[in-house]
């Protein structure tokens, strides 16, 4: 699933703080995602797998959605590489983290 960013929330009470993650030096990136038809035949169900927090997310949250390296985009749908290689956090410095105002 292509996206320009994702948001992680912190705080125990509303309004929670929102942290915006964008891929460094890329306008968009892809999440690992799964889609299946709904049993009633109306629409599709989607899910985004999560993984342990990467170094960029660690100060903010204890897990994060799986963002794929560009080299793994084609490997994800067919699991052409081991799942452990695909479902992991990206290295330090992969994301720019902003505290939106």
C-alpha positions, 0 to 999 in steps of 0.5 A: 500500500503506497503512502506518504507518511504514517502517524503514531499517537502518544499520551494516555488522554485525549487529545493525544500527541500525533507524531508524523513519520515520512520516509527520508528522501522519498515522496512515498513508500509502501507498507506491507499489507494484506487484503482479502474479500469480505465473506459477504462479497461486499468490499475487501478487508485490509490489514497492516502488519506491525513489527517491533519498533525501529530505531526511529520509532523507539522513542515514541512507540513500542511497535510500528507498521511494516514499511518495505524497502524499495528493493522488497516491494515486488518480493512482498506479495509473493513472499519471494524472500523469508518473512523475517527479512521482509517484516522488520523495522527499517534502519536508523535514519529511514524516517523523518519524525515530526511533531505536527502542530 
